[in-house]
Amino acid sequence: HEPVIGETDMTYNSIYVPKDLEQAKEIATLLDDRNPHGLLKCHAAFGHHFDGDMGKVKSQSYVIHGDPSLNADAMAGICRNSGLVRYMRITSWDEAHCKMEFARKDEPVDVVHTFVFTMEMANKQGLSKNRSFLKMPLQMLRSRVLTMGLRATFPDAVAGIYAADEIADNTNMNDEER
């Protein structure tokens, strides 16, 4: 068998894949001594998307008011891993908006789903005064249009998964809690 570029015979076995609930509790406490219960919730909800690796779950998830959530990039990764994504790409992006196109492999090639999220939309929703929007407006515009497009284009891959920003924006919380 000819080696393929990027192929390796080495298998990476993470020390953060628990074998049982007791080990999961130990790993959760090791990785997040402030909220191991929250990490356990996230692992229960999303661990299968990350090969059971609690370290990966910790780096991609949040618990907001008791609800497990993922960051937008993790949701995009889940969609990509589902095999449904033909492409997702940013077509236009500046301080006023972010526009993206999404296409599925199981739809005709001429079907393209286009979404935009603007600062005007953020203002109307009362989001632009949040610390995240004030500090990182470009990233927040991208995250918003990304989750909007993923949810609408790939609902079969992300059904029931919410981005941390989506939960935070629909929960009465201050910037410090965010």
N, CA, C and O atoms as a DFTB+ gen file, in Angstrom:
712 C
 N C O
     1  1       0.855      -1.171       0.000
     2  2       0.000       0.000       0.000
     3  2       0.895       1.226       0.000
     4  3       1.806       1.349       0.819
     5  1       0.624       2.130      -0.930
     6  2       1.399       3.357      -1.061
     7  2       0.959       4.358       0.005
     8  3      -0.240       4.555       0.201
     9  1       1.896       4.985       0.688
    10  2       1.496       5.994       1.675
    11  2       0.866       7.202       0.980
    12  3       1.262       7.588      -0.120
    13  1      -0.100       7.769       1.639
    14  2      -0.780       8.966       1.155
    15  2      -0.251      10.141       1.971
    16  3      -0.013      10.016       3.172
    17  1      -0.070      11.279       1.314
    18  2       0.405      12.458       2.038
    19  2      -0.551      12.736       3.190
    20  3      -1.766      12.798       2.997
    21  1      -0.007      12.899       4.368
    22  2      -0.823      13.164       5.548
    23  2      -1.231      11.894       6.284
    24  3      -1.694      11.958       7.423
    25  1      -1.063      10.749       5.647
    26  2      -1.439       9.495       6.301
    27  2      -0.336       9.102       7.267
    28  3       0.842       9.332       6.996
    29  1      -0.707       8.519       8.376
    30  2       0.270       8.097       9.364
    31  2      -0.162       6.774       9.967
    32  3      -1.352       6.462      10.008
    33  1       0.778       6.016      10.424
    34  2       0.480       4.761      11.094
    35  2       0.262       4.984      12.586
    36  3      -0.220       4.095      13.288
    37  1       0.617       6.176      13.068
    38  2       0.467       6.477      14.485
    39  2      -0.989       6.825      14.790
    40  3      -1.639       7.548      14.035
    41  1      -1.481       6.306      15.890
    42  2      -2.822       6.639      16.345
    43  2      -2.682       7.488      17.595
    44  3      -1.971       7.116      18.529
    45  1      -3.348       8.608      17.614
    46  2      -3.293       9.504      18.762
    47  2      -4.387       9.102      19.734
    48  3      -5.570       9.136      19.397
    49  1      -3.996       8.727      20.924
    50  2      -4.948       8.375      21.961
    51  2      -4.879       9.436      23.043
    52  3      -3.879       9.542      23.752
    53  1      -5.914      10.205      23.171
    54  2      -5.953      11.273      24.156
    55  2      -6.156      10.695      25.552
    56  3      -6.880       9.717      25.738
    57  1      -5.514      11.310      26.508
    58  2      -5.732      10.919      27.908
    59  2      -7.055      11.468      28.436
    60  3      -7.451      11.168      29.563
    61  1      -7.739      12.277      27.614
    62  2      -8.972      12.920      28.057
    63  2     -10.239      12.218      27.579
    64  3     -11.316      12.816      27.592
    65  1     -10.127      10.967      27.160
    66  2     -11.304      10.191      26.769
    67  2     -11.657       9.269      27.939
    68  3     -10.987       8.258      28.152
    69  1     -12.688       9.606      28.686
    70  2     -13.015       8.800      29.866
    71  2     -13.582       7.432      29.486
    72  3     -14.278       7.277      28.482
    73  1     -13.260       6.452      30.322
    74  2     -13.754       5.089      30.114
    75  2     -15.080       4.853      30.831
    76  3     -15.844       3.967      30.448
    77  1     -15.357       5.650      31.879
    78  2     -16.594       5.500      32.638
    79  2     -16.911       6.825      33.332
    80  3     -16.155       7.790      33.216
    81  1     -18.028       6.865      34.050
    82  2     -18.470       8.112      34.682
    83  2     -17.479       8.602      35.728
    84  3     -17.233       9.805      35.822
    85  1     -16.912       7.710      36.506
    86  2     -15.948       8.131      37.532
    87  2     -14.728       8.780      36.892
    88  3     -14.248       9.810      37.365
    89  1     -14.236       8.190      35.834
    90  2     -13.086       8.769      35.145
    91  2     -13.473      10.098      34.501
    92  3     -12.669      11.029      34.471
    93  1     -14.695      10.191      33.988
    94  2     -15.172      11.452      33.407
    95  2     -15.196      12.547      34.469
    96  3     -14.819      13.686      34.194
    97  1     -15.630      12.214      35.662
    98  2     -15.659      13.201      36.757
    99  2     -14.240      13.649      37.105
   100  3     -14.004      14.834      37.338
   101  1     -13.299      12.711      37.140
   102  2     -11.900      13.057      37.437
   103  2     -11.321      13.978      36.362
   104  3     -10.685      14.986      36.670
   105  1     -11.549      13.621      35.113
   106  2     -11.017      14.427      34.009
   107  2     -11.668      15.810      34.005
   108  3     -10.991      16.816      33.791
   109  1     -12.969      15.860      34.239
   110  2     -13.680      17.151      34.275
   111  2     -13.116      18.046      35.368
   112  3     -12.944      19.247      35.155
   113  1     -12.828      17.483      36.527
   114  2     -12.260      18.264      37.630
   115  2     -10.848      18.721      37.289
   116  3     -10.461      19.841      37.621
   117  1     -10.083      17.868      36.634
   118  2      -8.731      18.236      36.217
   119  2      -8.761      19.393      35.223
   120  3      -7.968      20.328      35.329
   121  1      -9.675      19.329      34.258
   122  2      -9.726      20.341      33.200
   123  2     -10.454      21.614      33.611
   124  3     -10.154      22.692      33.098
   125  1     -11.398      21.500      34.525
   126  2     -12.199      22.670      34.905
   127  2     -12.595      22.556      36.375
   128  3     -13.703      22.133      36.702
   129  1     -11.674      22.941      37.249
   130  2     -11.949      22.799      38.681
   131  2     -13.016      23.778      39.174
   132  3     -13.555      23.595      40.265
   133  1     -13.330      24.814      38.391
   134  2     -14.388      25.756      38.790
   135  2     -15.780      25.236      38.468
   136  3     -16.727      25.507      39.206
   137  1     -15.921      24.479      37.356
   138  2     -17.241      23.996      36.965
   139  2     -17.149      22.630      36.280
   140  3     -17.487      22.504      35.103
   141  1     -16.695      21.612      37.010
   142  2     -16.592      20.288      36.387
   143  2     -17.954      19.738      35.971
   144  3     -18.053      19.013      34.981
   145  1     -18.997      20.076      36.715
   146  2     -20.344      19.609      36.371
   147  2     -20.775      20.160      35.006
   148  3     -21.396      19.453      34.213
   149  1     -20.442      21.421      34.743
   150  2     -20.761      22.024      33.447
   151  2     -20.040      21.323      32.306
   152  3     -20.617      21.087      31.245
   153  1     -18.764      20.989      32.536
   154  2     -18.001      20.276      31.506
   155  2     -18.594      18.885      31.270
   156  3     -18.648      18.418      30.132
   157  1     -19.033      18.230      32.332
   158  2     -19.691      16.927      32.177
   159  2     -20.961      17.052      31.334
   160  3     -21.242      16.193      30.498
   161  1     -21.727      18.123      31.555
   162  2     -22.936      18.356      30.756
   163  2     -22.587      18.546      29.281
   164  3     -23.232      17.983      28.396
   165  1     -21.560      19.344      29.038
   166  2     -21.142      19.582      27.651
   167  2     -20.636      18.289      27.014
   168  3     -20.926      18.012      25.850
   169  1     -19.885      17.507      27.772
   170  2     -19.369      16.249      27.240
   171  2     -20.511      15.292      26.922
   172  3     -20.488      14.607      25.900
   173  1     -21.509      15.247      27.799
   174  2     -22.667      14.384      27.548
   175  2     -23.408      14.829      26.290
   176  3     -23.885      14.001      25.514
   177  1     -23.501      16.142      26.098
   178  2     -24.237      16.678      24.944
   179  2     -23.446      16.594      23.646
   180  3     -24.013      16.285      22.598
   181  1     -22.151      16.863      23.699
   182  2     -21.366      17.035      22.468
   183  2     -20.176      16.099      22.320
   184  3     -19.538      16.089      21.268
   185  1     -19.862      15.319      23.336
   186  2     -18.666      14.484      23.312
   187  2     -18.553      13.603      22.085
   188  3     -17.453      13.393      21.573
   189  1     -19.679      13.084      21.603
   190  2     -19.636      12.207      20.425
   191  2     -19.148      12.938      19.176
   192  3     -18.639      12.306      18.250
   193  1     -19.297      14.254      19.142
   194  2     -18.807      15.038      18.002
   195  2     -17.284      15.227      18.053
   196  3     -16.668      15.603      17.056
   197  1     -16.691      14.967      19.210
   198  2     -15.258      15.209      19.408
   199  2     -14.529      13.932      19.826
   200  3     -13.579      13.977      20.607
   201  1     -14.980      12.805      19.304
   202  2     -14.352      11.510      19.570
   203  2     -14.283      11.190      21.060
   204  3     -13.390      10.465      21.498
   205  1     -15.216      11.723      21.834
   206  2     -15.251      11.458      23.268
   207  2     -14.191      12.190      24.062
   208  3     -14.082      11.989      25.271
   209  1     -13.408      13.034      23.410
   210  2     -12.281      13.720      24.043
   211  2     -12.780      14.930      24.834
   212  3     -13.231      15.922      24.262
   213  1     -12.691      14.827      26.153
   214  2     -13.183      15.891      27.019
   215  2     -12.357      17.169      26.875
   216  3     -12.882      18.266      27.066
   217  1     -11.078      17.042      26.544
   218  2     -10.240      18.227      26.317
   219  2     -10.733      19.024      25.120
   220  3     -10.789      20.252      25.166
   221  1     -11.089      18.327      24.049
   222  2     -11.637      19.013      22.868
   223  2     -12.977      19.652      23.190
   224  3     -13.249      20.776      22.769
   225  1     -13.813      18.941      23.934
   226  2     -15.117      19.491      24.319
   227  2     -14.921      20.770      25.118
   228  3     -15.610      21.763      24.885
   229  1     -13.982      20.749      26.060
   230  2     -13.736      21.941      26.893
   231  2     -13.340      23.140      26.047
   232  3     -13.769      24.261      26.318
   233  1     -12.523      22.912      25.021
   234  2     -12.037      24.034      24.216
   235  2     -13.100      24.588      23.260
   236  3     -12.927      25.681      22.719
   237  1     -14.182      23.859      23.047
   238  2     -15.188      24.269      22.070
   239  2     -16.555      24.599      22.661
   240  3     -17.435      25.078      21.946
   241  1     -16.746      24.347      23.963
   242  2     -18.090      24.471      24.529
   243  2     -18.133      25.398      25.735
   244  3     -17.108      25.752      26.318
   245  1     -19.348      25.776      26.085
   246  2     -19.610      26.663      27.213
   247  2     -20.903      26.209      27.872
   248  3     -21.748      25.573      27.243
   249  1     -21.042      26.546      29.146
   250  2     -22.312      26.360      29.834
   251  2     -22.796      27.753      30.191
   252  3     -22.116      28.503      30.893
   253  1     -23.976      28.088      29.700
   254  2     -24.545      29.396      29.968
   255  2     -25.891      29.183      30.644
   256  3     -26.821      28.629      30.057
   257  1     -25.973      29.632      31.883
   258  2     -27.188      29.445      32.691
   259  2     -27.646      27.995      32.673
   260  3     -28.837      27.708      32.550
   261  1     -26.683      27.083      32.798
   262  2     -26.983      25.664      32.868
   263  2     -27.147      24.955      31.534
   264  3     -27.294      23.733      31.501
   265  1     -27.126      25.701      30.432
   266  2     -27.328      25.101      29.111
   267  2     -25.999      24.909      28.378
   268  3     -25.248      25.869      28.205
   269  1     -25.701      23.681      27.946
   270  2     -24.485      23.464      27.162
   271  2     -24.617      24.095      25.777
   272  3     -25.679      24.045      25.157
   273  1     -23.534      24.684      25.309
   274  2     -23.535      25.310      23.983
   275  2     -22.145      25.177      23.379
   276  3     -21.177      24.868      24.072
   277  1     -22.065      25.414      22.072
   278  2     -20.792      25.342      21.352
   279  2     -20.448      26.691      20.756
   280  3     -21.320      27.548      20.610
   281  1     -19.188      26.887      20.413
   282  2     -18.856      28.090      19.673
   283  2     -19.204      27.865      18.193
   284  3     -19.384      26.728      17.757
   285  1     -19.293      28.933      17.447
   286  2     -19.730      28.868      16.046
   287  2     -18.800      27.997      15.205
   288  3     -19.263      27.253      14.340
   289  1     -17.501      28.082      15.451
   290  2     -16.556      27.285      14.668
   291  2     -16.722      25.790      14.934
   292  3     -16.549      24.976      14.027
   293  1     -17.054      25.428      16.164
   294  2     -17.314      24.022      16.473
   295  2     -18.550      23.536      15.721
   296  3     -18.574      22.411      15.222
   297  1     -19.571      24.378      15.642
   298  2     -20.765      24.012      14.878
   299  2     -20.411      23.813      13.403
   300  3     -20.905      22.886      12.760
   301  1     -19.558      24.680      12.875
   302  2     -19.128      24.536      11.476
   303  2     -18.364      23.230      11.295
   304  3     -18.534      22.550      10.282
   305  1     -17.529      22.873      12.259
   306  2     -16.790      21.614      12.189
   307  2     -17.715      20.407      12.195
   308  3     -17.474      19.434      11.480
   309  1     -18.759      20.465      12.989
   310  2     -19.741      19.374      13.025
   311  2     -20.406      19.232      11.660
   312  3     -20.604      18.123      11.165
   313  1     -20.744      20.363      11.064
   314  2     -21.354      20.315       9.725
   315  2     -20.377      19.732       8.712
   316  3     -20.752      18.877       7.909
   317  1     -19.136      20.185       8.744
   318  2     -18.133      19.656       7.804
   319  2     -17.949      18.150       7.992
   320  3     -17.864      17.405       7.015
   321  1     -17.887      17.707       9.239
   322  2     -17.707      16.281       9.521
   323  2     -18.925      15.444       9.159
   324  3     -18.821      14.224       9.029
   325  1     -20.073      16.083       8.995
   326  2     -21.294      15.349       8.654
   327  2     -21.262      14.838       7.211
   328  3     -22.017      13.936       6.847
   329  1     -20.385      15.420       6.399
   330  2     -20.315      15.032       4.990
   331  2     -21.328      15.752       4.117
   332  3     -21.414      15.471       2.922
   333  1     -22.088      16.663       4.680
   334  2     -23.127      17.378       3.933
   335  2     -22.614      18.634       3.234
   336  3     -23.240      19.113       2.288
   337  1     -21.493      19.165       3.686
   338  2     -21.012      20.465       3.214
   339  2     -20.254      20.338       1.899
   340  3     -19.250      19.632       1.809
   341  1     -20.752      21.036       0.881
   342  2     -19.990      21.192      -0.366
   343  2     -19.029      22.346      -0.169
   344  3     -17.843      22.246      -0.485
   345  1     -19.557      23.458       0.364
   346  2     -18.701      24.558       0.780
   347  2     -19.454      25.515       1.682
   348  3     -20.684      25.561       1.702
   349  1     -18.676      26.270       2.419
   350  2     -19.148      27.435       3.166
   351  2     -18.041      28.459       3.037
   352  3     -16.879      28.174       3.325
   353  1     -18.411      29.654       2.602
   354  2     -17.373      30.643       2.363
   355  2     -17.889      32.055       2.612
   356  3     -19.062      32.368       2.408
   357  1     -16.964      32.884       3.059
   358  2     -17.259      34.305       3.243
   359  2     -17.097      34.967       1.889
   360  3     -16.076      34.795       1.223
   361  1     -18.106      35.725       1.483
   362  2     -18.031      36.415       0.194
   363  2     -17.815      37.912       0.343
   364  3     -17.389      38.583      -0.596
   365  1     -18.116      38.436       1.541
   366  2     -17.941      39.863       1.786
   367  2     -17.922      40.069       3.298
   368  3     -18.720      39.482       4.029
   369  1     -16.975      40.934       3.762
   370  2     -16.818      41.075       5.212
   371  2     -16.120      42.382       5.531
   372  3     -15.021      42.639       5.040
   373  1     -16.745      43.203       6.345
   374  2     -16.130      44.429       6.849
   375  2     -16.792      44.799       8.174
   376  3     -17.542      43.994       8.727
   377  1     -16.531      45.997       8.696
   378  2     -17.076      46.402       9.996
   379  2     -18.594      46.555       9.993
   380  3     -19.202      46.648      11.059
   381  1     -19.215      46.583       8.816
   382  2     -20.661      46.782       8.729
   383  2     -21.447      45.493       8.510
   384  3     -22.638      45.432       8.815
   385  1     -20.775      44.448       7.976
   386  2     -21.521      43.227       7.656
   387  2     -20.583      42.040       7.418
   388  3     -19.373      42.197       7.253
   389  1     -21.174      40.878       7.408
   390  2     -20.479      39.672       6.951
   391  2     -21.493      38.867       6.148
   392  3     -22.607      38.610       6.605
   393  1     -21.090      38.477       4.949
   394  2     -21.958      37.726       4.041
   395  2     -21.287      36.390       3.728
   396  3     -20.096      36.337       3.422
   397  1     -22.072      35.313       3.809
   398  2     -21.535      33.979       3.550
   399  2     -22.448      33.202       2.622
   400  3     -23.655      33.435       2.555
   401  1     -21.835      32.274       1.910
   402  2     -22.564      31.330       1.064
   403  2     -22.319      29.916       1.581
   404  3     -21.225      29.574       2.030
   405  1     -23.368      29.115       1.504
   406  2     -23.313      27.727       1.952
   407  2     -23.910      26.857       0.860
   408  3     -24.884      27.239       0.211
   409  1     -23.321      25.686       0.660
   410  2     -23.864      24.741      -0.312
   411  2     -23.741      23.326       0.236
   412  3     -22.752      22.966       0.876
   413  1     -24.769      22.541      -0.032
   414  2     -24.826      21.151       0.408
   415  2     -24.434      20.215      -0.725
   416  3     -24.666      20.512      -1.896
   417  1     -23.840      19.087      -0.370
   418  2     -23.477      18.079      -1.356
   419  2     -24.699      17.368      -1.924
   420  3     -24.665      16.876      -3.052
   421  1     -25.785      17.312      -1.143
   422  2     -26.969      16.566      -1.576
   423  2     -28.013      17.449      -2.272
   424  3     -29.168      17.048      -2.417
   425  1     -27.610      18.638      -2.697
   426  2     -28.490      19.531      -3.453
   427  2     -27.848      19.819      -4.807
   428  3     -26.636      19.677      -4.964
   429  1     -28.652      20.220      -5.776
   430  2     -28.084      20.576      -7.084
   431  2     -27.008      21.659      -6.943
   432  3     -27.086      22.502      -6.049
   433  1     -26.019      21.634      -7.815
   434  2     -24.883      22.561      -7.708
   435  2     -25.284      24.027      -7.833
   436  3     -24.565      24.908      -7.361
   437  1     -26.427      24.296      -8.466
   438  2     -26.841      25.691      -8.597
   439  2     -27.581      26.206      -7.355
   440  3     -27.942      27.381      -7.307
   441  1     -27.812      25.358      -6.360
   442  2     -28.465      25.800      -5.128
   443  2     -27.401      26.302      -4.159
   444  3     -26.570      25.535      -3.673
   445  1     -27.443      27.594      -3.889
   446  2     -26.512      28.241      -2.969
   447  2     -27.344      29.035      -1.971
   448  3     -28.229      29.800      -2.355
   449  1     -27.057      28.848      -0.704
   450  2     -27.772      29.548       0.365
   451  2     -26.901      30.721       0.811
   452  3     -25.760      30.525       1.231
   453  1     -27.433      31.929       0.722
   454  2     -26.671      33.132       1.044
   455  2     -27.279      33.816       2.260
   456  3     -28.495      33.985       2.351
   457  1     -26.416      34.206       3.191
   458  2     -26.860      34.867       4.417
   459  2     -25.960      36.047       4.703
   460  3     -24.781      36.055       4.347
   461  1     -26.536      37.048       5.353
   462  2     -25.771      38.220       5.752
   463  2     -26.181      38.601       7.172
   464  3     -27.348      38.484       7.546
   465  1     -25.210      39.054       7.949
   466  2     -25.502      39.627       9.257
   467  2     -24.812      40.976       9.289
   468  3     -23.627      41.084       8.972
   469  1     -25.561      42.012       9.675
   470  2     -25.061      43.377       9.628
   471  2     -25.012      44.004      11.017
   472  3     -25.664      43.531      11.947
   473  1     -24.241      45.059      11.141
   474  2     -24.233      45.823      12.394
   475  2     -25.603      46.439      12.626
   476  3     -26.023      46.603      13.771
   477  1     -26.301      46.781      11.557
   478  2     -27.665      47.303      11.708
   479  2     -28.563      46.249      12.369
   480  3     -29.377      46.577      13.232
   481  1     -28.412      45.006      11.968
   482  2     -29.177      43.922      12.596
   483  2     -28.777      43.781      14.064
   484  3     -29.632      43.618      14.935
   485  1     -27.470      43.844      14.333
   486  2     -26.986      43.753      15.713
   487  2     -27.542      44.891      16.556
   488  3     -27.932      44.683      17.705
   489  1     -27.579      46.104      15.986
   490  2     -28.142      47.252      16.701
   491  2     -29.618      47.036      17.021
   492  3     -30.057      47.276      18.145
   493  1     -30.374      46.583      16.033
   494  2     -31.813      46.354      16.237
   495  2     -32.073      45.298      17.301
   496  3     -33.052      45.379      18.042
   497  1     -31.191      44.305      17.370
   498  2     -31.345      43.232      18.352
   499  2     -30.725      43.588      19.699
   500  3     -30.794      42.805      20.647
   501  1     -30.121      44.768      19.781
   502  2     -29.504      45.198      21.030
   503  2     -28.188      44.496      21.338
   504  3     -27.757      44.474      22.490
   505  1     -27.550      43.928      20.332
   506  2     -26.324      43.162      20.534
   507  2     -25.066      44.012      20.473
   508  3     -24.055      43.674      21.090
   509  1     -25.121      45.110      19.737
   510  2     -23.904      45.870      19.450
   511  2     -23.312      46.561      20.676
   512  3     -22.179      47.039      20.623
   513  1     -24.048      46.621      21.765
   514  2     -23.526      47.222      22.991
   515  2     -22.870      46.188      23.899
   516  3     -22.260      46.545      24.907
   517  1     -22.992      44.917      23.550
   518  2     -22.356      43.865      24.336
   519  2     -20.846      43.945      24.175
   520  3     -20.340      44.349      23.128
   521  1     -20.141      43.557      25.218
   522  2     -18.686      43.641      25.225
   523  2     -18.064      42.921      24.028
   524  3     -17.110      43.426      23.437
   525  1     -18.586      41.759      23.666
   526  2     -18.022      41.007      22.540
   527  2     -18.108      41.803      21.247
   528  3     -17.144      41.848      20.482
   529  1     -19.251      42.430      20.995
   530  2     -19.406      43.231      19.782
   531  2     -18.536      44.475      19.825
   532  3     -18.013      44.896      18.793
   533  1     -18.373      45.071      20.998
   534  2     -17.539      46.265      21.105
   535  2     -16.062      45.948      20.902
   536  3     -15.343      46.727      20.275
   537  1     -15.600      44.804      21.429
   538  2     -14.189      44.446      21.333
   539  2     -13.830      43.756      20.023
   540  3     -12.735      43.953      19.497
   541  1     -14.751      42.943      19.491
   542  2     -14.435      42.122      18.321
   543  2     -15.585      42.148      17.317
   544  3     -16.176      41.103      17.045
   545  1     -15.914      43.299      16.767
   546  2     -17.083      43.363      15.886
   547  2     -16.977      42.472      14.644
   548  3     -17.968      41.861      14.242
   549  1     -15.807      42.390      14.038
   550  2     -15.658      41.546      12.853
   551  2     -15.913      40.073      13.176
   552  3     -16.627      39.383      12.448
   553  1     -15.322      39.601      14.274
   554  2     -15.512      38.205      14.651
   555  2     -16.966      37.911      15.006
   556  3     -17.481      36.838      14.691
   557  1     -17.620      38.855      15.658
   558  2     -19.016      38.644      16.055
   559  2     -19.934      38.625      14.833
   560  3     -20.868      37.826      14.777
   561  1     -19.679      39.488      13.864
   562  2     -20.476      39.460      12.634
   563  2     -20.302      38.109      11.929
   564  3     -21.274      37.524      11.451
   565  1     -19.069      37.623      11.870
   566  2     -18.804      36.333      11.235
   567  2     -19.483      35.200      11.998
   568  3     -20.096      34.321      11.393
   569  1     -19.376      35.220      13.308
   570  2     -20.004      34.166      14.111
   571  2     -21.517      34.148      13.927
   572  3     -22.131      33.087      13.820
   573  1     -22.103      35.336      13.893
   574  2     -23.558      35.428      13.740
   575  2     -24.039      34.910      12.396
   576  3     -24.999      34.141      12.333
   577  1     -23.384      35.321      11.327
   578  2     -23.826      34.855      10.007
   579  2     -23.517      33.370       9.847
   580  3     -24.263      32.645       9.188
   581  1     -22.422      32.918      10.448
   582  2     -22.067      31.506      10.372
   583  2     -23.138      30.642      11.033
   584  3     -23.622      29.690      10.422
   585  1     -23.513      30.959      12.269
   586  2     -24.532      30.141      12.938
   587  2     -25.887      30.253      12.247
   588  3     -26.636      29.278      12.178
   589  1     -26.199      31.431      11.741
   590  2     -27.455      31.611      11.002
   591  2     -27.478      30.703       9.768
   592  3     -28.460      30.004       9.519
   593  1     -26.400      30.723       9.012
   594  2     -26.325      29.918       7.797
   595  2     -26.279      28.426       8.077
   596  3     -26.915      27.641       7.373
   597  1     -25.531      28.028       9.101
   598  2     -25.450      26.605       9.453
   599  2     -26.812      26.070       9.869
   600  3     -27.229      24.996       9.436
   601  1     -27.492      26.824      10.706
   602  2     -28.791      26.386      11.216
   603  2     -29.806      26.258      10.082
   604  3     -30.607      25.323      10.072
   605  1     -29.781      27.183       9.134
   606  2     -30.747      27.158       8.033
   607  2     -30.373      26.153       6.943
   608  3     -31.258      25.543       6.344
   609  1     -29.091      25.974       6.678
   610  2     -28.652      25.128       5.575
   611  2     -28.415      23.675       5.988
   612  3     -28.648      22.754       5.206
   613  1     -27.956      23.482       7.205
   614  2     -27.618      22.132       7.672
   615  2     -28.351      21.779       8.973
   616  3     -27.716      21.362       9.942
   617  1     -29.666      21.940       9.006
   618  2     -30.384      21.674      10.261
   619  2     -30.249      20.222      10.705
   620  3     -30.312      19.932      11.900
   621  1     -30.066      19.317       9.765
   622  2     -29.913      17.908      10.096
   623  2     -28.598      17.623      10.812
   624  3     -28.469      16.590      11.468
   625  1     -27.628      18.513      10.699
   626  2     -26.340      18.325      11.381
   627  2     -26.283      19.056      12.721
   628  3     -25.621      18.588      13.647
   629  1     -26.964      20.194      12.839
   630  2     -26.848      21.001      14.068
   631  2     -28.161      21.163      14.829
   632  3     -28.260      22.022      15.705
   633  1     -29.159      20.360      14.514
   634  2     -30.428      20.455      15.240
   635  2     -30.187      20.265      16.735
   636  3     -29.528      19.314      17.156
   637  1     -30.725      21.173      17.518
   638  2     -30.609      21.080      18.968
   639  2     -29.312      21.609      19.536
   640  3     -29.123      21.592      20.752
   641  1     -28.414      22.080      18.688
   642  2     -27.144      22.645      19.148
   643  2     -27.249      24.160      19.058
   644  3     -27.638      24.701      18.023
   645  1     -26.905      24.834      20.131
   646  2     -26.948      26.285      20.136
   647  2     -25.570      26.851      20.397
   648  3     -24.792      26.323      21.191
   649  1     -25.291      27.939      19.706
   650  2     -24.032      28.635      19.927
   651  2     -24.136      29.417      21.228
   652  3     -25.220      29.846      21.626
   653  1     -23.000      29.595      21.883
   654  2     -22.972      30.312      23.157
   655  2     -23.579      31.704      23.018
   656  3     -24.314      32.149      23.900
   657  1     -23.278      32.392      21.923
   658  2     -23.816      33.739      21.715
   659  2     -25.336      33.722      21.589
   660  3     -26.013      34.626      22.079
   661  1     -25.870      32.698      20.933
   662  2     -27.322      32.604      20.775
   663  2     -28.003      32.482      22.141
   664  3     -29.015      33.134      22.399
   665  1     -27.444      31.651      23.001
   666  2     -28.027      31.485      24.336
   667  2     -27.855      32.758      25.152
   668  3     -28.794      33.220      25.800
   669  1     -26.650      33.323      25.117
   670  2     -26.389      34.535      25.898
   671  2     -27.287      35.685      25.470
   672  3     -27.755      36.447      26.316
   673  1     -27.533      35.822      24.193
   674  2     -28.350      36.927      23.705
   675  2     -29.819      36.779      24.065
   676  3     -30.560      37.762      24.082
   677  1     -30.235      35.568      24.348
   678  2     -31.629      35.328      24.689
   679  2     -31.809      35.041      26.174
   680  3     -32.827      34.491      26.596
   681  1     -30.814      35.417      26.952
   682  2     -30.849      35.247      28.390
   683  2     -30.530      36.581      29.023
   684  3     -29.677      37.321      28.533
   685  1     -31.205      36.886      30.100
   686  2     -30.955      38.146      30.790
   687  2     -29.651      38.023      31.570
   688  3     -29.628      37.473      32.671
   689  1     -28.571      38.537      30.997
   690  2     -27.281      38.488      31.658
   691  2     -26.473      39.732      31.308
   692  3     -26.643      40.339      30.251
   693  1     -25.597      40.083      32.225
   694  2     -24.753      41.264      31.978
   695  2     -23.474      40.846      31.246
   696  3     -23.225      39.659      31.037
   697  1     -22.681      41.830      30.867
   698  2     -21.452      41.564      30.115
   699  2     -20.470      40.694      30.884
   700  3     -19.761      39.880      30.293
   701  1     -20.426      40.866      32.206
   702  2     -19.526      40.077      33.025
   703  2     -19.895      38.594      32.934
   704  3     -19.010      37.747      32.817
   705  1     -21.194      38.272      32.988
   706  2     -21.639      36.891      32.869
   707  2     -21.368      36.339      31.459
   708  3     -21.046      35.162      31.300
   709  1     -21.500      37.194      30.447
   710  2     -21.241      36.750      29.079
   711  2     -19.832      36.246      28.964
   712  3     -19.413      35.824      27.886
